[in-house]
Amino acid sequence: MTTARVGTGRARVGRIVATTTAAVTVGVTGSLVAAAPALAGSNGQQVYFDWGPAWGRATIEGFNNNGQYVTSPSIYLGASGYGALSDWWWKGSITVHFYYPDGSSRDSRTCWVPTEQSGSDWISCF
């Protein structure tokens, strides 16, 4: 197998390794194998809400997609009180804690997040 020399250093080595890996995969299996895409919303949902205090913060606690009880990092809320946390997946009963911009607690709300749903990875927590 030959590869064209493009670039230098790590970038070139990365392209050679990627090309070699793809060629070996095709050569061994006879076809290129691709990873299956994740099913949307099939083991928990990402959560958003729009009833927090303007310019405040929120945290979410509950069970993640791996069944571990966790607390999210602080979520910044905009002028409308909207907040969302990408790439954190929740399921079952979760609690959202809201804080005013000065850090004082406003309130907490609990909602139910289904393990799966069709059409979206996101669910609104009311």
C-alpha positions in Angstrom: 0.0 0.0 0.0 1.3 3.5 -0.8 0.3 6.8 0.7 0.9 10.2 -0.7 3.1 12.4 1.4 0.9 15.3 2.6 1.9 17.5 5.4 4.6 16.8 8.0 4.8 15.6 11.5 1.8 14.4 13.5 -0.8 15.4 10.9 0.9 13.3 8.2 1.3 10.3 10.6 -2.4 10.6 11.6 -3.5 10.5 7.9 -1.3 7.5 7.3 -2.7 5.6 10.3 -6.2 6.5 9.3 -5.7 5.4 5.7 -3.9 2.2 6.8 -6.7 1.4 9.3 -9.4 1.9 6.7 -7.5 -0.3 4.2 -7.0 -3.1 6.7 -10.7 -3.0 7.7 -11.8 -3.2 4.1 -9.2 -5.9 3.3 -10.1 -8.1 6.3 -13.9 -7.9 6.1 -14.3 -7.2 2.4 -16.4 -4.1 3.2 -16.0 -0.9 5.1 -17.5 -1.2 8.6 -19.1 1.9 10.1 -20.3 2.5 13.6 -24.0 2.3 14.1 -25.6 5.7 14.8 -26.9 6.1 18.3 -30.7 5.9 18.6 -32.2 9.3 19.6 -33.5 9.3 23.1 -33.2 5.5 23.6 -31.5 5.5 27.1 -32.4 8.8 28.7 -33.0 12.4 27.5 -31.3 15.7 27.6 -33.3 18.2 29.7 -34.2 21.9 29.1 -36.4 24.3 30.9 -37.5 27.9 30.6 -38.9 28.9 34.0 -35.8 29.7 35.9 -34.9 33.1 37.3 -33.5 35.5 34.7 -29.7 35.5 34.6 -29.6 32.8 37.3 -28.2 29.4 37.5 -29.6 25.8 37.9 -28.3 22.4 38.7 -29.9 19.0 37.9 -29.6 15.9 40.1 -30.9 12.5 39.4 -30.0 9.3 37.6 -28.0 9.5 34.4 -28.1 7.1 31.5 -25.7 4.8 33.3 -27.9 4.4 36.3 -25.6 6.6 38.5 -27.0 9.3 40.8 -25.2 12.5 39.8 -25.4 16.3 40.0 -24.8 18.4 37.0 -22.4 21.3 36.8 -24.0 24.8 37.1 -26.2 25.7 34.2 -26.3 29.4 33.2 -29.8 30.8 32.5 -30.4 33.6 30.1 -32.7 36.6 30.3 -35.8 34.4 29.7 -34.8 31.9 32.4 -34.0 29.3 29.7 -31.4 26.6 30.5 -30.2 23.4 28.8 -27.3 21.0 29.4 -26.0 19.2 26.3 -24.4 15.8 26.5 -25.9 15.0 30.0 -28.5 12.2 29.8 -31.1 11.7 32.5 -33.8 9.2 33.1 -36.4 8.7 35.8 -37.1 11.2 38.5 -34.8 14.3 38.5 -34.8 17.5 40.5 -33.9 20.9 39.1 -32.6 23.4 41.6 -32.8 27.1 40.7 -30.6 29.9 42.0 -30.9 33.7 41.7 -28.0 35.6 40.1 -26.7 36.4 43.6 -26.5 32.6 44.3 -29.4 32.4 46.7 -31.8 29.5 46.3 -35.1 30.2 44.5 -36.8 26.8 44.5 -36.6 23.2 43.2 -38.8 21.2 41.0 -39.0 17.5 40.3 -40.0 16.0 37.0 -40.0 12.6 35.3 -37.7 11.9 32.3 -38.7 8.9 30.2 -36.0 6.4 29.3 -36.9 6.7 25.6 -39.0 8.8 23.3 -39.1 9.2 19.5 -38.3 12.3 17.5 -36.0 14.1 19.9 -33.1 13.7 22.4 -34.6 16.6 24.5 -37.4 16.9 26.9 -38.8 19.9 28.7 -38.8 19.6 32.5 -41.9 21.5 33.8 
